[in-house]
Amino acid sequence: MEISAAGRLEVRITAADVGKRVSVRSSIEHGPSGEKFTDTVGILTSWDNGVLRITRKSGERVRVAESALVAGKVVPAAPARRRGPAASYEELARVAARGWRPVESERLGAWELRAAAGFTRRANSVLPLGDPGLPLDDALTAVRRWYAARGLPAYMQTATGAEGTQELLCAELEKRGWVREVTAELWTGALAPVADLGDGSSGVLLSRDADEAWLARYQRKGVSEVALRVLGAGSPGVPVPGEPSVWFATVPGTPGAAAPAAIGRCVVDGRWAGFAAVEVDPARRREGLATAVMAALAVRALEEGASAAWLQVETDNEGARVLYDRLGFAPHHAYHHYRAPEGTASEGSAPDSSVPAGDGAP
C-alpha cells in the first residue's frame, strides 16, 4: 500500500488507471474474525458511479465501493515467475490452439473463429488475440452469426492472470450478458524433469494414431471423425514438416480388459510439448501410471527438440493438480469460456441451445 511521508495510507489510483494492475485495501463490515480490511490485487476493469471492479488472476471479479477505499496503487504488470519456462500469454495461447485444432476456422481481424462440430469448447470458440477490426458490438454480432450458421452456440475463449490477458474483454462480455461457463488453467513446466521420472519398465506404448484401444479409455464419448481430426491436431499419422507432431501413449490393461490401463496425448510444437488426455483406469490409480505415461511422452518430445511443457487442467480437478505440481508444473494463467446470451432478430438466427459445445471439456 502507498504510505505518505506522514505515515498515512493513501489512495493513488484514479479512473484513468482502468486497464492497469492495481493493489487496493478497502474497509469491510462484519469481516471474518473481526477483520476490518481486505486487500485485492488484479486488473482494474472499470470505475463507474463510485464502484471499482477488479479482476483477480483467477478471473474472479471483485466489486469495491469507492467510499470503502483505504489505500491503492498501481503495481507491476505481473510478478516474477518462481519456476517454469518464461513465456508470454500470446505465445502459449497460439501454441495451445495449434495443439487442439478445429476443422474449420476463419479470421475476423486478429480474432480466430473456430468450429469442429461441437467437439470441445476449445475447438468451437473464438480466440481473440488482438483487434477484430470492428467495433466490439459489431464483432460480437458477426461471431454469433458465424456460429449460428453452423448450428453451434457462440463461445469466446478469454484469459486472465498474465501480462497481455483479456480482463477488460471479459468485463465487456459480462456487461453484454455473456455467461462464463467453464474456467480452467494453463500450467507450464520444464520438460526434462518429467522425462527423468521414467524408468523404461512401465510398458508404455507410443503411436502416431489414436487406435481403438486408446479411444476405449478416452472419456469423451461419441468420438467422431471430426473428433479424430481434432485429436490429431489437423495432421494425424506422419507429421508434416513445420506442423505439430502428435503422439498417443497407451499402457495396456490386463488380458481381456475392455480398455487400456492408462493413456495420454502429447503435441510437440517447437520448444513446447503439450500434454492432454492423461487418463487412468480408476481401479489402477496410485500405481504411478499417469507419471509413466507423461514421462514416456516427455522422452519422445525431448528427442524432437522440445524443452518446455504445458497442459490444461480444470480448477476443480484436485487429483490432477496435485500430480502436476509434483511434476514441477505451475499455473501460468486462467482461461474461460463465455457463452453468448440468447440471440435477437437483429443478429440473425439464434444459436440452438440444445447443441452442446462438446462433452464438458474446456
URQUIVEN-V770132 format. One record per helix or strand. SS is the DSSP state (2 for helix, 1 for strand). FROM is the first residue (numbers start at 1). LEN is the number of residues. If there is no record, write none. Layout:
SS|FROM|LEN ; SS|FROM|LEN
//
This chain:
1|2|2 ; 1|9|3 ; 2|15|3 ; 1|21|7 ; 2|32|3 ; 1|37|12 ; 1|51|5 ; 1|61|5 ; 2|66|3 ; 1|69|6 ; 2|89|10 ; 1|104|5 ; 1|111|5 ; 1|126|3 ; 2|136|13 ; 1|155|6 ; 2|167|9 ; 1|179|12 ; 2|192|4 ; 1|204|4 ; 2|212|6 ; 2|225|7 ; 1|245|7 ; 1|262|8 ; 1|272|9 ; 2|282|3 ; 2|289|15 ; 1|308|7 ; 2|318|9 ; 1|330|10 ; 2|345|3
//
